[in-house]
Amino acid sequence: MPVVRQFAASLRVLAALFLALLLQIGAQSAMAQAYEAHLPADLATAADLCALVPCAEVFPGASSFSPRKGQPPYVEAYGAADPQQPGKKQLLGYVMLSTDITDTPAYSGKPVVTLIGMDVRGRYVGVKVLKHSEPILLLGIPESTLIKFNNQYLGKSVTDQIEVGPSRPDENVLGVDAISGATVTVIAQNQVMQLSGAAVARQVGIIEPTRRDAARFASSGRHYRWDELVQVGAVQQLRVMPEQLGLERSTEPFIELWFGDLNHPDLGESLLGKSGFATLRSRLKEGEQALFVLRSAGAESFKGSGFVRGGIYDRVQVKQGADAFTFRDLDAYNLYGLEAEGAPAYTESAIFVIRSDAFSAAYPWKLAFLGNRVDRATGQRSFAVFESKYWLPGAWLEGDRPQVIEPDAPWVRIWKSRALEIALFSALLIAVTVVYALRERLTRLSTHKNKWPVNAFKYSAWALSIVFVGFGVMAQPSITQVLTWFHSLLFQWTWSLFLSDPFIFVFWIFIIVTVFLFGRGLFCGWMCPFGSLSEAIFKIARKIGLKRWQKPVPQALHDRLKWLKYAIFLGLLAVSMFDMGRAEILAEVEPFKTTFLVGIGNRAWPYGLFVALILGLSIFIERPYCKYICPLGASLAMPSTFRWFGLRRKQDCNSCKACAVGCGAQAIDAAGRIDHRECLHCLDCMVLYTDQMGCPPLAKERKRRERDGLLITPIGRDGYFIPIDAVPAVSAKAAQGPDPRMPTEPAAPYHKAGRSGLGWLLLELRDHLLPWSREGWQSQRALQIAGISLALAATLAWLLAASGRLSSAAIIGWWFGWSAYEVLIRMNGRRYVKDGPWWRANYRVAGWMDMISYVAFKNLLIGAVLFLTLKALGRLVA
């Protein structure tokens, strides 16, 4: 058994190397100073910013710094004494904290907290990342690459038009080099740099401040009720719940604010009354704007602690474009009452005045409430901003609303900048899907000795997946995306997170559709870049004379090892439920990042050696990683159990071993059945299916007809010659064997016999929701009773979650436990699943993996629906 010993030795080496990788990752984590770094709780509000962060590092040569000033805040950097003004220090420039100005999210969905230095001419002199949450900068790309990216801004001006990508001198665009594999992160960072620099530069006069045209109101003289104002959007609400700030859940909001414009005559008179509005206008100078804010619920004050200390309302501010407006006590008037019919009762109110030409009531603006969020797991506090948008109705403005061009979100810019590549990639996926859907035409044109009608397309798909998909657009899917999708579905779905990488987004649409149509094999066998690279290495090695050393893993060993990838996937899924960061680290079992995303030359030696060993093993064993280790393949294999269309089998396949011998995926068992969870769709068996020279049953029948001088008819869809005589097409031996067209033996649930219509649907619903059965009670009564107890406990857990007394993590744990027990109950009673789509009635006996796949997928859907319902009702504790 030399092959077994060699393969076992290779697995031991791979395991040891993976442990070395984990140690290397631990070392990288220690060196990654900014990844999820702990920042001071009062970083966003402390007057002395530079006492908390290293301002000197982003402004070399500065000897002192001022307290925070301006809005949005910035810090002045001083040098030695100013010779022009004795007793004063020379102003060198400014330091700003990016999150004081913009919270543009990066790929992780969180902002990269950046400290930026800018001189008095508006040129960047220093950049330092204080905190980021980008896993790729922890596990794949060293933080030093982000430092190098930021250093490209040094010497450039806030007035420059800077974009990620090549420079375009004819358009006055300065380009900065991207970080390969972190495109979303650097596009977001570029937006942060430009927004932050421009916001401060406008305040200090380096660039012209924003000037917006004053609003021209269309007044009808009508007085509106409160509900009418709410309906047209002239009054808006900003509501913050305690759980959004990490506090104990409550039915009462942390704070509930109503706000709106007080400049429009109809709105002002509706809210304040005619005399009240006239009084307000008499107190406003030309160019000044007024708005109101009132608190209708919640115990928290919107005045904030700063109001007591220095007359600053530090809990609310108004944002319009890149400008932010805060208020002092002199900018606020008392609001004694609302005249609008149906106005809510309130416990705190104010009229705020904006004394700046940069603000215009004609343009959209936001009311922002500033607070502190507490991480209930760690106790850490972080700055949180909650915003609600406001824009006067177009009919209330002369000439309707002005046209506003807001900067595109980072993901939109990526889609626009790579439109041609995205179109080509999409066309490739569509073409592959169409070719595979017409596979039977190709396989009928092929023979066992000439597979080129199939292989020409398959090999082309491999080449394109390696060169274009893998190394070109770096669109190798990963198990981390499955985990992220799972988390987003259960906790917080964010479209921008998935749209930020257009190639991965489009690829996953292809994967999801084709997995349910055909199983995992079209992606894994034709379009996975790493799988294609592994297969190409095996084929090339065979062509150059290494075939004698290429041996399949013994079937008995293969049948055990194939479960390893499922264990890895389920382990990663379980870990991710409690620690997504640790799951990201363990996901380094995938070599995809090193191979395509980052590159072997850009990572430490254990990563490269890990990839080299896997690809080296591919010289001798066909797709070893795909068959035994890949957690992504395992995640796709489980729904492949319910694919709609499978590969064809004929009855004689249960006694003929020709296809099984040639199956590189070793997915055909002794009865000729194809395990579609393991099948990689090489289509060799489909070529044999209609090859009258290569398929033993067809060859035998062909020879009989030639001997008897009978017509050689075409081969039908059943895989046999169209009959011309009474001689049975199926051999007697094969007729007595199992049906290889079904993955397992057919099953016929007795309680559904003869049922149809509504009765069948009700029984179907009961089948999915209730796992108990008469057979189970007769054979495993104790197990069934224990299952009822666990089901009641899981139901109670959902009820506690619905009442807000059980956390998301706890309910997930209970749901996992119930799912595991449900598998046991069903295997001891209702041991059947459907073959193909759920709306059909092709029942078959379930194996363990069949049942695990069914229960896992069913309960994922049920759990997702319950989670989303509870989330929508605001009932889940984080």
Residue pairs with C-beta under 8 A, 6 or more apart in sequence:
1 554
3 551
3 553
3 554
4 553
4 554
4 557
6 620
7 553
7 557
7 621
7 624
10 613
10 617
10 624
13 613
14 610
14 613
14 614
14 629
17 606
17 609
17 610
17 613
18 588
18 589
18 610
20 606
21 588
21 606
21 607
21 610
22 585
22 586
22 588
24 604
24 606
24 607
25 139
25 585
25 588
28 138
28 139
28 142
28 604
29 35
29 138
29 585
31 142
31 143
32 137
32 138
32 142
32 143
33 143
34 129
34 130
34 131
34 132
34 143
35 131
35 132
35 133
35 134
35 137
35 138
35 143
36 131
36 132
36 133
36 581
37 130
37 131
38 380
39 52
39 113
39 130
39 131
39 382
40 46
40 52
41 372
41 380
41 381
41 382
42 52
43 49
43 52
43 53
43 97
43 383
44 97
44 99
44 100
44 370
44 383
45 306
45 314
45 383
46 52
46 68
47 67
47 68
48 67
48 68
49 55
49 65
49 67
49 68
49 73
49 75
49 95
49 97
50 56
50 65
50 75
50 95
53 97
53 115
53 130
54 115
54 128
55 62
55 65
55 75
55 77
55 95
55 115
55 117
56 62
57 115
57 126
57 128
58 95
58 115
58 116
58 117
58 125
58 126
58 127
58 128
59 65
59 77
59 92
59 93
59 95
59 117
59 125
59 126
60 125
60 126
61 79
61 92
62 77
62 78
62 79
62 92
62 93
63 78
63 79
63 80
63 89
64 77
64 78
64 89
65 75
65 76
65 77
65 78
65 95
66 75
66 76
66 78
67 75
68 74
68 75
69 75
69 76
70 200
70 203
70 204
71 203
71 317
71 324
71 325
71 326
72 96
72 100
72 101
72 199
72 200
72 203
72 324
73 96
73 97
73 100
74 94
74 95
74 96
74 100
74 200
74 203
74 204
75 94
75 95
75 96
76 91
76 93
76 94
76 95
77 91
77 92
77 93
77 94
77 95
77 117
78 89
78 90
78 91
78 92
79 89
79 90
79 91
79 92
80 89
80 90
81 87
81 88
81 89
81 90
82 88
82 89
82 90
82 91
83 90
91 120
92 119
92 120
93 117
93 118
93 119
93 120
93 125
94 117
94 118
94 120
94 200
94 204
95 115
95 116
95 117
95 118
96 115
96 116
96 118
96 196
96 197
96 199
96 200
97 113
97 114
97 115
97 116
98 111
98 112
98 113
98 114
98 115
98 116
98 192
98 193
98 196
99 111
99 113
99 383
101 195
101 196
101 199
101 200
101 322
101 324
102 111
102 191
102 192
102 195
102 196
102 199
102 322
103 111
103 385
104 111
104 188
104 191
104 192
104 195
104 410
105 111
105 188
105 496
106 112
106 132
106 133
106 134
106 184
106 185
106 188
106 189
106 410
107 134
107 136
107 182
107 184
107 185
107 188
107 497
107 500
107 501
108 132
108 133
108 134
108 135
109 133
109 494
109 496
109 497
110 132
110 133
111 188
111 192
112 129
112 131
112 132
112 134
112 185
112 188
112 189
112 192
113 129
113 130
113 131
113 132
114 127
114 128
114 129
114 130
114 150
114 189
114 192
114 193
114 196
115 126
115 127
115 128
115 129
115 130
116 124
116 126
116 127
116 193
116 196
116 197
117 124
117 125
117 126
117 127
118 124
118 125
118 158
118 197
118 200
118 201
119 125
120 204
120 206
121 157
121 206
122 157
122 158
122 159
122 197
122 201
122 206
122 207
123 155
123 156
123 157
123 158
124 153
124 154
124 155
124 156
124 157
124 158
124 193
124 197
125 154
126 154
127 150
127 151
127 153
127 154
127 193
128 150
129 143
129 146
129 147
129 150
132 146
132 185
134 182
134 185
135 480
135 581
135 584
136 181
136 182
136 185
136 597
137 143
137 145
137 146
137 182
137 185
138 584
139 584
139 585
139 588
139 593
140 181
140 593
140 594
140 597
140 598
140 603
141 179
141 180
141 181
141 182
141 598
141 602
145 179
145 182
146 179
146 182
146 185
146 186
146 189
149 176
149 177
149 178
149 179
149 186
149 189
150 189
150 193
152 176
152 177
153 162
153 176
153 193
156 162
156 174
158 194
158 197
158 198
158 201
158 206
158 207
159 201
159 206
159 207
160 174
161 171
161 172
161 173
161 174
162 173
162 174
162 175
162 176
162 190
162 193
162 194
163 173
163 174
163 175
163 176
163 190
164 175
164 176
164 177
164 178
164 183
164 186
164 187
164 190
165 175
165 176
165 178
165 417
166 175
167 173
167 174
167 175
168 175
176 186
176 190
178 186
178 187
179 185
179 186
180 474
180 597
180 598
180 599
181 474
181 593
181 597
181 598
183 414
183 501
184 410
184 411
184 414
184 500
184 501
187 410
187 413
187 414
188 410
191 407
191 410
195 322
198 207
198 322
199 322
199 323
199 324
201 207
202 208
202 209
202 210
202 322
202 323
203 209
209 357
209 358
210 321
210 322
210 323
210 358
211 357
211 358
212 320
212 357
212 358
212 359
212 360
212 362
212 363
213 360
213 362
213 402
214 287
214 360
214 361
214 362
215 263
215 264
215 360
215 361
215 362
215 392
215 397
216 362
216 397
216 398
216 399
217 263
217 264
217 265
217 266
217 396
217 397
217 398
218 395
218 396
218 397
218 398
219 264
219 265
219 266
220 266
221 265
221 266
222 266
222 270
223 266
223 269
223 270
223 340
224 232
224 234
224 266
224 267
224 270
224 340
225 270
225 340
225 341
225 342
226 235
226 338
226 340
226 341
226 342
226 343
226 344
227 342
229 235
229 260
229 267
229 270
229 271
229 340
230 237
232 393
233 390
233 391
233 393
234 260
234 261
234 264
234 267
234 392
234 393
234 396
235 258
235 259
235 260
236 258
236 259
236 260
236 367
236 388
236 389
236 390
237 256
237 257
237 258
237 388
238 256
238 257
238 258
238 259
238 367
238 369
238 386
238 387
238 388
239 253
239 255
239 256
239 257
240 253
240 254
240 255
240 256
240 298
240 369
240 371
240 386
241 249
241 250
241 253
241 254
241 874
242 248
242 249
242 250
242 252
242 253
242 254
243 249
243 250
243 874
243 877
243 878
244 254
244 373
244 384
244 386
245 254
245 371
245 372
245 373
245 374
245 384
246 373
246 374
246 375
246 376
246 878
247 254
247 374
249 804
249 877
252 297
252 298
252 299
253 297
253 298
254 298
254 299
254 300
254 371
255 295
255 297
255 298
255 300
255 302
255 369
256 295
256 296
256 297
256 298
257 293
257 294
257 295
257 296
257 302
257 316
257 367
257 369
257 388
258 293
258 294
258 296
258 344
258 346
259 291
259 292
259 293
259 294
259 367
259 388
259 390
260 267
260 271
260 291
260 292
260 390
261 267
261 268
261 290
261 291
261 361
261 390
261 392
262 268
262 271
262 272
262 277
262 280
262 290
262 291
262 292
262 351
263 289
263 290
263 291
263 361
264 361
264 392
264 396
265 277
266 396
267 392
267 396
268 277
268 280
268 281
268 290
269 277
269 339
270 339
270 340
271 277
271 292
271 338
271 339
271 340
271 343
272 279
272 280
272 338
272 339
273 339
276 339
280 290
280 333
280 351
283 333
284 290
284 353
285 355
287 355
287 357
288 353
288 354
288 355
289 353
289 354
289 359
289 360
289 361
290 351
290 352
290 353
290 354
291 318
291 351
291 352
291 354
292 335
292 349
292 350
292 351
292 352
293 302
293 316
293 349
293 350
293 352
293 367
294 335
294 338
294 344
294 346
294 348
294 349
294 350
295 301
295 302
295 346
295 347
295 348
295 349
296 344
296 345
296 346
296 347
300 371
301 315
301 348
302 313
302 315
302 316
302 348
302 350
302 369
303 313
303 315
303 348
303 350
304 312
304 313
304 314
304 315
304 316
304 370
305 314
306 312
306 313
306 314
306 315
307 313
307 314
307 329
310 328
311 328
311 329
311 330
312 326
312 327
312 328
312 329
313 326
313 327
313 328
313 332
313 350
313 352
314 326
314 370
315 369
315 370
315 371
316 327
316 352
316 367
316 368
316 369
316 370
317 324
317 325
317 326
317 327
317 367
317 368
317 370
318 324
318 325
318 352
318 354
318 359
318 365
318 366
318 367
318 368
319 325
319 365
319 366
319 368
319 387
320 358
320 359
320 360
320 363
320 364
320 365
320 366
321 363
321 406
323 356
323 358
323 359
324 368
325 354
325 356
325 359
327 352
327 353
331 352
331 353
331 354
331 355
332 350
332 351
332 352
332 353
333 350
333 351
333 353
334 349
334 350
334 351
335 349
335 350
335 351
359 365
361 392
362 392
362 397
362 401
362 402
363 391
363 402
363 404
364 389
364 390
364 391
364 404
365 389
365 390
365 391
366 387
366 388
366 389
366 390
367 387
367 388
367 390
368 385
368 386
368 387
369 385
369 386
369 387
370 383
370 384
370 385
371 384
371 385
371 386
372 381
372 382
372 383
372 384
373 381
373 382
373 383
373 384
374 380
374 381
375 381
375 382
376 878
391 401
392 401
394 400
394 401
408 416
409 496
410 500
411 496
411 499
411 500
411 502
414 500
414 501
414 502
415 422
415 499
415 502
418 473
418 502
421 472
421 473
421 503
422 502
422 503
422 506
424 468
425 468
425 469
425 473
425 475
425 503
425 506
425 507
426 506
428 464
428 468
428 469
429 506
429 507
429 510
429 527
432 457
432 461
432 522
432 526
432 527
433 510
433 513
433 514
433 522
435 442
435 457
436 514
436 518
436 522
436 526
436 681
439 454
439 683
439 686
440 648
440 686
442 453
442 454
442 457
442 683
443 453
443 454
443 683
443 686
443 687
443 689
443 690
444 690
444 715
445 453
446 452
446 453
446 454
446 455
446 687
446 691
447 687
447 691
447 693
447 694
448 687
448 688
448 691
448 693
448 694
448 695
449 693
449 694
451 684
451 687
454 683
454 687
458 526
458 682
458 683
461 526
461 527
461 532
462 526
462 532
462 535
462 536
463 532
463 536
465 526
465 527
465 528
465 529
465 532
466 529
466 532
466 533
466 536
469 475
469 476
469 503
469 507
469 527
469 529
470 476
470 529
470 530
470 532
470 533
470 595
470 596
471 529
471 596
473 503
474 503
474 596
474 597
475 501
475 503
475 504
475 507
475 529
476 528
476 529
476 530
476 592
476 595
476 596
476 597
477 504
477 507
477 508
477 511
477 523
477 528
477 592
477 632
478 587
478 590
478 592
478 593
478 632
479 569
479 572
479 587
479 590
479 631
479 632
479 635
480 583
480 584
480 587
480 590
481 504
481 508
482 632
482 635
483 572
483 573
483 576
483 580
483 583
483 587
484 497
485 498
485 508
486 573
486 576
486 860
487 576
487 580
488 494
488 497
488 498
489 864
489 867
489 868
490 808
490 812
490 863
490 864
490 867
491 808
491 867
491 871
498 504
498 505
498 508
499 505
510 523
510 527
511 523
511 636
514 522
514 523
515 523
515 636
515 639
515 640
515 643
516 639
516 642
516 643
516 644
517 643
517 644
517 645
518 643
518 644
518 645
518 646
518 681
519 640
519 643
519 646
519 676
519 677
519 679
519 681
520 633
520 636
520 637
520 640
520 676
520 677
520 679
521 640
521 676
521 679
521 680
521 681
522 681
523 636
524 531
524 626
524 630
524 633
524 636
524 680
524 681
525 531
525 535
525 665
525 679
525 680
525 681
525 682
526 532
526 681
528 626
529 592
529 595
529 596
530 591
530 592
530 595
530 596
530 625
531 623
531 625
531 626
531 630
531 680
533 595
533 615
534 614
534 615
534 618
534 623
534 624
534 625
534 626
535 618
535 622
535 623
537 615
537 618
537 619
538 550
538 618
538 619
538 621
538 622
538 623
541 547
541 550
541 619
541 620
542 550
546 619
546 620
549 619
549 620
550 619
550 620
550 621
550 622
551 620
551 621
552 558
552 621
552 622
552 664
552 666
553 561
553 621
553 666
555 666
558 627
558 666
561 627
561 628
562 627
562 628
562 678
563 849
564 628
564 629
565 627
565 628
565 629
565 630
565 631
565 633
565 634
565 637
566 634
566 637
566 638
566 849
566 852
568 589
568 629
568 631
568 634
569 631
569 632
569 634
569 635
570 634
571 586
572 583
572 586
572 587
572 631
573 583
574 816
575 582
575 583
575 586
576 583
577 809
577 812
577 813
577 816
578 809
587 631
588 607
589 629
589 631
590 630
590 631
590 632
591 607
591 610
591 611
591 614
591 625
594 600
594 603
594 607
594 608
594 610
594 611
595 611
600 607
600 608
600 611
600 612
601 608
614 624
614 625
614 629
617 624
617 625
618 624
618 625
622 664
622 665
623 664
623 665
623 680
626 633
626 680
627 665
627 666
627 678
637 677
637 678
637 853
638 677
638 852
638 853
638 856
638 857
639 853
639 857
640 676
640 677
641 676
641 677
641 833
641 849
641 850
641 853
641 854
641 857
642 834
642 836
642 837
642 838
642 853
642 854
642 857
643 676
643 836
644 836
644 837
645 836
646 674
646 676
646 836
647 674
647 676
647 679
647 681
647 683
647 685
647 686
648 686
648 689
648 717
648 719
648 741
649 672
649 673
649 674
649 689
649 719
649 740
649 741
650 689
650 697
650 718
650 719
650 720
650 730
650 740
650 741
651 730
651 734
651 735
651 737
651 739
651 740
651 741
652 696
652 697
652 730
652 731
652 734
653 659
653 672
653 673
653 734
653 740
654 671
654 672
654 673
654 734
654 737
654 738
654 739
654 740
655 672
655 731
655 733
655 734
655 737
656 672
656 695
656 696
656 697
656 734
657 670
657 672
658 688
658 694
658 695
658 696
659 668
659 672
659 684
659 685
659 688
659 689
660 668
660 669
660 670
660 672
662 684
662 685
662 688
663 682
663 684
663 685
664 680
664 682
664 684
665 678
665 679
665 680
665 682
666 678
667 674
667 675
667 676
667 678
667 679
667 680
668 674
668 675
668 685
669 675
671 737
671 738
671 740
672 740
673 738
673 740
673 742
673 743
673 744
674 685
674 740
674 743
675 743
676 743
677 849
677 853
687 694
688 694
688 695
689 695
689 719
690 698
690 715
690 719
691 698
692 698
692 699
692 701
692 702
692 712
692 715
692 721
693 699
693 702
695 719
697 720
697 731
697 734
698 715
698 719
698 720
698 721
701 720
701 721
701 729
702 712
702 721
704 710
704 727
705 711
705 712
705 721
706 712
710 724
710 725
711 724
712 721
713 721
713 722
713 723
713 724
714 721
714 722
715 721
715 722
716 722
718 729
720 729
720 730
721 729
723 729
728 735
738 745
739 745
739 746
742 835
742 842
742 844
743 835
743 844
743 850
744 844
744 845
744 846
744 847
744 850
745 844
745 845
746 842
746 843
746 844
746 845
747 831
747 832
747 843
747 844
747 845
748 843
749 767
749 830
749 832
749 843
751 763
752 760
752 763
752 764
752 841
755 763
767 830
768 858
771 787
771 822
771 825
771 826
771 829
771 830
772 784
772 787
772 788
772 825
772 829
773 829
773 830
774 829
775 828
775 829
775 830
776 783
776 784
776 825
776 828
776 829
776 830
777 784
777 829
779 828
779 829
780 828
780 829
783 824
783 825
783 828
784 825
784 828
784 829
786 821
787 821
787 822
787 824
787 825
790 817
790 818
790 821
791 818
793 814
793 818
794 814
794 815
794 817
794 818
797 806
797 810
797 811
797 814
797 815
798 811
798 866
800 806
800 811
801 807
801 808
801 810
801 811
801 870
801 875
801 876
801 877
802 870
802 873
802 875
803 875
804 875
804 876
804 877
805 877
806 877
807 876
807 877
807 878
808 867
808 876
808 877
808 878
811 867
811 876
812 863
815 859
815 863
818 859
819 855
819 856
819 859
822 855
822 859
823 848
823 851
823 852
823 855
826 846
826 851
826 855
827 846
827 848
827 851
831 845
831 846
831 851
832 843
832 844
832 845
832 846
833 843
833 844
833 846
833 850
833 851
833 853
833 854
834 840
834 841
834 842
834 843
834 844
835 842
835 843
835 844
836 842
846 854
867 876
870 876
